[in-house]
Amino acid sequence: MPPKSHATQQITVRVPVAAVETADELAELLSEPELPLLRADVLRTALARGLAVLREEAAAKRKRKRSA
């Protein structure tokens, strides 16, 4: 569960079954006895990292357009 100090919004999306299975596997692999992880934790992390990569790619694309 994200900290209450962060503004959040709940959304509903459909994802491939394989992605859900992978998230479940990763939650189990990454969990520690004192810090169990849920599927939702894995998906939030994947979303955050993926958005950061997309932002970097978009910035690089803009940069290429300006220098062309």
Rosetta blueprint (number, residue, H / E / L):
1 M L
2 P L
3 P L
4 K L
5 S L
6 H L
7 A L
8 T L
9 Q L
10 Q L
11 I L
12 T L
13 V L
14 R L
15 V L
16 P L
17 V H
18 A H
19 A H
20 V H
21 E H
22 T H
23 A H
24 D H
25 E H
26 L H
27 A H
28 E H
29 L H
30 L H
31 S L
32 E E
33 P L
34 E L
35 L E
36 P L
37 L L
38 L L
39 R H
40 A H
41 D H
42 V H
43 L H
44 R H
45 T H
46 A H
47 L H
48 A H
49 R H
50 G H
51 L H
52 A H
53 V H
54 L H
55 R H
56 E H
57 E H
58 A H
59 A H
60 A H
61 K H
62 R H
63 K H
64 R H
65 K H
66 R H
67 S H
68 A L
